[in-house]
């Protein structure tokens, strides 16, 4: 049993393969740790990309709604930009 184990350890192909695996796993520029870090960064960027796509779709829908409906246009201008008519007063209530 000990002879077989010693012969297995002495095998040059096994040693080279083990050294290659260790080199790739730890010491290489594109090692496993770096690959995991890049993969997680990619997932974060993809989530951010999806967020911005959703925001663009929402804004496009709002734009289309505003451009087709004048009442909605006026309502948004009054609420968001505090636009008023000449004979009106606008009171802004701020809740703390």
N, C-alpha and C positions, 0 to 999 in steps of 0.2 A: 504494500500500500504506500509506504513512504517512498519507495523507488519510483512508483508511477507518478506520485506527486512531484518528486524532484525532476523527473524526466519532462513532465508537463511544464514546470517552471523554466526549465532549461531550453525549451522549444523557442527558437528564434522568431518564428512567425507569430507566436502568441505574445512575445515580448514587444515586437514591433507594433502589433495591432493594439495592445494595451497602451503603449506609449502614444500612438496616434489618437486614440480615443481621449486620453487625458489631455493631450495638446489641443485638440479641437474643443473639448469641453471647457477648458480653463484658460489656456494661454493665447489662443488665437484672437485676432482682432474681432472676429464675428463669433465670439463664444456664446454659450447657452445663456449666460446672464444677460449679455448685451441683446441677444435675440428676444428674450422675454421682455426686457425694458422697451425695446422698439415696438414689439407687438402691443404692449399696453398703451404706449403713446399713440399708435395707430388707431386703437379702439377709441381713445379719447378724441382724436381728431375727427373720426367718423361720426361720433355723437355730436360734436360741435357743428360739423357740416350739415347733419340732419336738422339740428336746431335752426341754423340759418336758412335752410331750405323751407322749413315750416314758417319761419318769420316772413320770408319773401312771399310765400303763398298767401299768408294772412294779409299782408300789406297790399298785395295785388288785388285780392278780393275786396278789401276796403276801398281801394282806389276805384275799382270798377263800380262799386255800389255808390260811391260819392259822385262819380261822373255821370251816372244814369239817373240819380234821384236828387233833385235840387233841395228838397226838404232835409235830406240827410246831410247834404253839403253845408247848409246853413246851420244845422244843429252841431256839426263837428266844429265849424268855425267859431260858434258861440261858446261851446264848452272848452275846447282845447286852446284856442287863441284869444279868447275873451273879446271877440268882435261884437260890437253893438251898433244899433241903429242911431240916427242922429237924435231922436227924441227919447232915448232910453237912458237909464242909469243901470250900471252893473255893480252888484254887490258880491264880493268874493268872501265866502265863509270858509275859514281854515280851521279844521279840527285838529286838536293836539292830542 
